[in-house]
Amino acid sequence: MSTDWGPVIVSTVLFILLSPGLLFQLPARTRVVAFGNVGTSGISILVHSILFFAILTILIIAIGIHIHAA
């Protein structure tokens, strides 16, 4: 029986890349986008959550990324 690791790997990578303030923050406190800012806000968390859900849905359901382990 093989296990589909595609959703797990894609979710983990997106979670790391879309963590607010790690690579970028959208919206930032003083600008629209801030890069490398470690601070965050509630609005930024909401925007990054919506981006995470949208990109994950496109990659897993629409494109259908599957990684099977034996």
C-alpha positions as CSV (number, residue, x, y, z in Angstrom):
1,M,0.0,0.0,0.0
2,S,1.5,3.3,-1.0
3,T,0.9,6.6,0.8
4,D,0.4,10.0,-1.0
5,W,2.9,12.4,0.5
6,G,2.1,15.2,-1.9
7,P,-0.3,17.2,0.3
8,V,2.0,16.8,3.3
9,I,5.1,18.1,1.6
10,V,3.4,20.9,-0.3
11,S,1.6,22.0,2.9
12,T,4.9,22.0,4.9
13,V,6.8,24.0,2.2
14,L,4.0,26.5,1.9
15,F,3.7,26.9,5.6
16,I,7.4,27.8,5.9
17,L,7.4,30.1,2.9
18,L,4.2,31.9,3.7
19,S,4.8,32.5,7.4
20,P,4.1,36.2,7.9
21,G,7.3,38.1,8.4
22,L,9.7,35.3,7.5
23,L,10.3,36.1,3.8
24,F,7.8,38.9,3.4
25,Q,4.8,40.4,5.1
26,L,1.7,41.5,3.3
27,P,0.4,44.1,4.4
28,A,3.2,45.6,6.4
29,R,2.6,48.2,9.1
30,T,4.1,51.1,7.1
31,R,4.2,49.8,3.5
32,V,2.2,47.4,1.4
33,V,5.0,44.7,1.4
34,A,7.9,44.4,3.8
35,F,10.7,41.8,3.2
36,G,12.6,40.1,6.1
37,N,10.4,41.8,8.7
38,V,10.0,39.6,11.8
39,G,7.0,41.4,13.1
40,T,3.4,40.6,12.2
41,S,-0.2,41.7,12.7
42,G,-3.6,40.2,12.7
43,I,-4.4,41.4,9.2
44,S,-1.1,40.0,7.9
45,I,-1.9,36.6,9.4
46,L,-5.4,36.7,7.7
47,V,-3.9,37.6,4.3
48,H,-1.2,34.9,4.5
49,S,-3.8,32.3,5.6
50,I,-6.0,33.1,2.6
51,L,-2.9,32.9,0.3
52,F,-1.9,29.6,1.9
53,F,-5.4,28.1,1.3
54,A,-5.6,29.4,-2.2
55,I,-2.2,28.2,-3.3
56,L,-2.6,24.8,-1.6
57,T,-6.0,24.3,-3.2
58,I,-4.6,25.1,-6.6
59,L,-1.6,22.8,-6.2
60,I,-3.3,19.8,-4.6
61,I,-6.8,19.8,-6.3
62,A,-6.5,21.7,-9.6
63,I,-3.0,20.6,-10.6
64,G,-3.0,17.3,-8.6
65,I,0.5,17.0,-7.1
66,H,1.0,13.5,-5.8
67,I,4.1,11.9,-4.3
68,H,3.8,8.2,-3.6
69,A,6.0,6.3,-1.2
70,A,6.4,2.6,-1.5
